[in-house]
Amino acid sequence: MPAPRTVLLTGAAGGLGTLMRGLLPAYGYELRLFDSRPVEGEPDALTADLADKDALREAVDGVDAIIHLAGISLEASFDKILKANIEGTYNLYEAARAAGVPRTVFASSNHAVGFTPRPQGDDPLIPVDTPRRPDTYYGLSKCFGEDLAQLYWDLHGMETVSVRIGSCFAEPTSVRMLSVWMSPADGARLFHAALTAEDVGHTVVYGSSANTRLWWDLSGARALGYDPQDDSEPYAAKLIAEQGELDPANPDHAHLGGHFTTHPPQWPH
């Protein structure tokens, strides 16, 4: 489809949102910013909660597409996850439906399948249709988001690409991250592909760079037109020297979700 001109970016003050604010305009997008916190240096950003339905109606009015990054990005109580990630995502989709926004890119997560055993040795890459095994209430909320996107496609014809994001930082910070890292530049490439690919219906893809130590199958993302350019391998020697190789006997290392399966980091940071 033609590149959308105006894109609503929710979660614009967060870590990933901040990276995308700097990278996506180069693809020709005019970003409308939304977050529950003020967005530094962006006086026109909309500051509101996903529970504020009036604010959401204003946010989606006239936009061509949405990148939905907002919500709690670590583990929290079920009540908090319910309000921010489950009810909040529903509120956004309802506003988008009412406004006729044709496409959303939903920030899902590898934690939707976090209890999947990680590949070892010659094991095949994890396919995108592997059974969902969330590792936290946070991961469970991403399963809900994927199902909500499927429902809104089947009921209302609203397209979504759900991206199961690994870890998007300037550089990987752990040995596990060598397998799931997505460089910021590749993140922008993937979001651009997800916004512009034809006939996506509801498509679920994994989001990472083309890492030498990759654990999951990127063919679905490549089918959208994503052409990752980066690889975490240049960071491997230093991280392994500092942290050691992953140990299959260590519960923190046994599953795709890493330590989210044993002692997940709690929100807020």
C-alpha positions, -999 to 999 in steps of 0.1 A, spaced: 0 0 0 12 36 -4 32 49 25 8 65 51 15 102 55 3 107 91 10 80 117 -1 80 153 28 69 175 15 58 210 41 54 237 61 82 221 80 90 253 92 55 260 125 40 250 113 25 217 90 54 209 119 78 214 141 58 190 113 57 164 106 94 167 141 100 155 141 74 127 107 72 111 104 108 97 132 99 73 107 75 56 84 104 50 60 100 79 45 128 98 42 115 134 14 124 158 27 117 193 7 103 222 19 92 256 7 93 292 38 114 300 49 146 283 72 139 253 103 159 259 109 186 232 75 179 216 50 205 228 23 194 204 23 158 216 -9 146 231 -5 137 268 -33 114 280 -40 79 292 -53 50 271 -84 51 293 -92 86 281 -116 78 252 -120 114 242 -83 119 239 -80 87 218 -107 100 195 -87 132 190 -55 112 186 -68 90 158 -88 117 139 -74 120 104 -44 96 108 -35 71 81 -21 44 104 -11 37 140 20 23 156 9 12 190 38 10 215 21 24 246 15 3 277 34 -14 305 65 -30 290 76 -51 320 57 -73 345 32 -58 369 1 -69 388 -27 -83 367 -49 -52 375 -23 -28 362 -17 -49 331 -54 -52 325 -60 -14 326 -29 -4 306 -23 -32 281 -56 -50 277 -83 -24 282 -60 3 268 -54 -16 236 -91 -23 232 -99 14 237 -74 23 210 -88 -2 185 -123 9 191 -113 46 185 -94 35 153 -125 15 141 -148 44 146 -124 67 128 -118 43 99 -80 40 104 -71 11 81 -39 -2 96 -22 -6 129 12 -19 138 10 -35 172 40 -39 194 36 -75 205 65 -92 223 86 -124 223 72 -128 258 39 -140 242 59 -172 236 83 -168 264 81 -203 278 90 -218 244 123 -237 248 151 -217 231 168 -234 201 201 -252 208 226 -266 185 210 -277 152 174 -270 164 152 -253 139 143 -217 142 111 -210 162 83 -205 137 58 -177 142 29 -202 145 45 -219 175 19 -223 203 17 -192 225 32 -197 259 33 -163 277 58 -160 305 41 -132 325 9 -112 327 28 -88 304 32 -116 278 -4 -126 283 -15 -91 274 5 -94 242 -14 -126 234 -46 -107 239 -34 -79 216 -27 -103 188 -61 -119 193 -78 -85 194 -61 -76 161 -73 -108 145 -109 -101 157 -109 -66 143 -96 -79 110 -122 -106 108 -151 -84 120 -142 -50 107 -115 -54 80 -89 -34 101 -54 -46 91 -27 -52 118 9 -64 117 17 -77 152 55 -75 157 69 -98 184 97 -75 193 129 -89 209 150 -61 224 155 -28 206 184 -9 220 214 9 205 234 -23 212 228 -57 229 235 -57 267 234 -95 274 243 -128 258 207 -137 255 201 -104 236 226 -115 210 198 -137 197 168 -114 199 183 -79 194 168 -55 169 189 -25 161 170 8 161 177 12 123 163 -23 116 133 -15 139 125 15 117 129 -7 86 105 -33 100 79 -7 111 81 9 76 76 -25 60 47 -32 83 30 1 74 34 -3 36 31 -40 27 1 -50 7 -28 -71 20 -15 -80 55 -49 -88 70 -36 -98 105 0 -109 102 22 -118 131 60 -116 127 91 -117 148 111 -84 152 148 -86 153 179 -80 133 195 -107 111 215 -120 140 240 -148 136 226 -164 168 190 -159 158 164 -180 176 133 -173 155 122 -174 119 122 -139 102 107 -151 70 73 -136 78 89 -102 84 109 -105 52 77 -113 33 65 -78 42 95 -63 25 117 -61 56 154 -63 48 174 -63 80 209 -49 77 224 -55 112 237 -84 132 246 -86 169 277 -107 164 302 -78 166 291 -75 203 294 -112 210 330 -116 221 328 -88 247 295 -99 262 305 -136 264 338 -127 280 319 -107 307 289 -130 312 298 -164 299 278 -186 274 242 -194 280 238 -225 301 209 -249 292 208 -260 329 202 -225 341 164 -219 342 171 -183 332 186 -195 299 163 -224 291 135 -205 274 129 -179 249 117 -154 275 149 -156 296 146 -144 331 111 -133 325 102 -169 331 118 -170 366 120 -135 381 106 -110 357 116 -73 360 88 -53 376 71 -21 364 80 7 370 117 4 363 
